[in-house]
Amino acid sequence: MSKRTLLLVLALIVSVAIAATGTLAYLTATDSDVNVMTLGNVKIEQLEKQRTDAFKSSDEGGHSGRLETDDLEDFVDKKPLYPAYPAGGDSSYDTDTANPIYWGDNVTAADAADSLWDDEKLVGVVDKMVFVQNTGSSPAYYRTILAFECPEGVEYSEDATKELVMNISDDTLFQWKDHGYTTLEDGQRYLVLSATWQQALQPGEICSPSLLQVVMTHNADSSDVAALGDTYEIIAVTQAVQVDNLPDANTALDAGFPDVKANMAQWLNDALDADAADHWDGSVDISWYNDTDTEFTITTAEQLAGLGKLVDEGNTFEGKTVKLGKDLCLGNNCDTCAKAGEEPLSFNPIGFGYDTVFSGTFDGQNHTIRNLYQNGWALGLSYGTQGGGLFASVVDATIENLTIENPEIVMECVDMGVLVGYSYGDCTYRNITVKGGVIANYNRYTGGVVGEINGTQTFENVDVIGTKVSALWGTPDCSCGGIIGGKWGDASVTMKDCDVSAELDVFNDACANYQYYLYRLSGMLIGNSEEKTNGTATASYLTATNCTVTYGNWVNYTYCEFEANGKGSYAAEGEWKCSRVQEGYATEGVDPDHTHDTDEDHEAQHTFDQLFGGDKGVAGGKTHDGVTVNYNN
């Protein structure tokens, strides 16, 4: 099937005459985090992008040119799509308006270029570029299923004689299929296409975008706009499978996700349901629980808060399973979570300290909890053993199939992780993703997944992506780890297929009268390893298999580190003296005997580069069997 045959209906808005009625439709984004389906040891991310205004207004904008990463930004949701028209006033859509754009070196493409509608010739085109990136450590076959809202009476055409047109990739490595129409649970009819990438996508690669742009033509009238409603939906679902022992992409994907025609409605309905996250209003619901059942499914944020209430009352859920049946939004950056000017809602951790614990199974069923917000002061947590994170404390528990996105957790002197504060006994974390956001602490263990561990701890297919794990107040005593904040006592840890690209904000700022020790108690896998060999932090209790740590651009800290001859930050001019860095740490660029004025430039760069951290005088451990270290800076 040719690209022109597939030029599809897309966009939505309204001519000037229609706009006068006050009815508009808006292009909606796809939640890429929940619209990904994988089988085997593969990890992918669906990316929706558009060109920046700076690129489109530059000399290259609207013309042939090369698109680099900096020329693209995240797709902006709720964007109106107006009927497009040729800039010269001609009523026809000349194919000359499509000019080649060359993708940058970071994008894998078979052909030299795709064709984009030229902004200077065709007014009203909207970018919606759907990329797929392999974020794991194994090659993957993938396909993207695209569903375009197409109600009865609205049509698409290859020559713009109908209401809607879309621009899809020219790349010959895409195999396109038209799966016809399906009606989903929202009552709307969709036209469904699939694009299968015909070769293995290698780790780190980003493929050519399958979808490029959308256009509503001048043929649309008020009845078409009314049929489309207030928003226009394009659903994108990407499926990926492993490459090993499978002959080609089509065979692999058809085996892993068979019969697209029969199953696509369910896949797309699941994606629609996932996009409609339930928001928390601060209330608590325990009506879903009874003493006889051993399995429960919760679908609201109020019910999740109810789980916390039940655990606080002494119900450990030992031998029981709680399943999450819907995406949830907890407290921060949700339209319905807090009134303008008010503090976002702080979600109370599930459990409390060492004794009030969760000991069951929590199965997220591949759902996402967004915007978990916890402010230790707002929650009234004092220094001590409370624990912070979604779960304060777990013992002999399993938590699996869950994504936590954009958390914001800030406390003092409370052991905490984004998922769990204290993790004791025999615990398993499986298919867990923590993405974005920040967790910041003072003087205690802080982890991207778990704060403090003891016992047998298993982490399988656990990813921490772009989350900032931070030490507050410049303290030298905060243990920060990309996965685990620190170990306490005896522990046996297994990590398999885990990827960490967190940001550890652990530079101990030079203030007051401390002698600072760079990055001690901080590591991309484990903060305080509680083990050292010949002055270097190690972790012989950790068995790692196929794990990856990636350091980002943040890895190099540039600063002036000094002590003020015992006078803290109030030293007189001329009395500043560079601090001696603790033995075992980077010293490049530092002259410890250099005395200089307060306004004198004296910068030194230290590189954070360690998987495990240790105490005073202990250098960070940089390598471990089964762990691959990458640098992206």
Buried (B, 14 or more C-beta within 10 A) or exposed (E): EEBEEBBBBBBBBBBEEBBEEEBBBBBBBBBBBBBBBBBBBBBBBBBBBBBBEEBBEEEBBBBEBEBBEEBBBEBEEEBBBBBBBBBEEEEEBEEEBBBBBBBBEEBBBBBEBBBBBBBEBBBBBBBBBBBBBBBBBBBBBBBBBBBBBBBEEBBBBBEBEBBBBBBBBBBEBBBBBEBEEBEBEBEBBBBBBBBBBBBBBEBBBBBBBBBBBBBBBBBBBBEBBBBBBEBBBBBBBBBBBBBEEBEBBBEBBBEBBEEBEEEBBEBBBBBBBBBEBBBBBEEBBBEBBEEEEEEBBBBBBBBBBBBBBBBBEEBBBEEBBBBBBBBBBBBBEBEEBBEEEEEBBBBBBBBBBBEBBBBBBBBBEBBBBBBBBBBBEBBEBEEEBBBBBBBBBBBBBBBBBBBBBBBBBBBBBBBBBBBBBBBBBEBBBBBBBBBBBBBBBBBBBBBBBBBBBBBBBBBBBBBBBEBBBBBBBBBBBBBBBBBBBBBBEEBEBBBBBBBBBBBBBBBBBBEEEBEBBBBBBBBBBBBBBBBBEEEBBBBEBBBBEBBBBBBBEBBEBEEBBBBBEEEEEEBEEEBBBBBBBBEBBBBEEBEEEEBBEBEEEBEBEBBBBBBBBBBEEBBBBBEBEBBBBBEEE
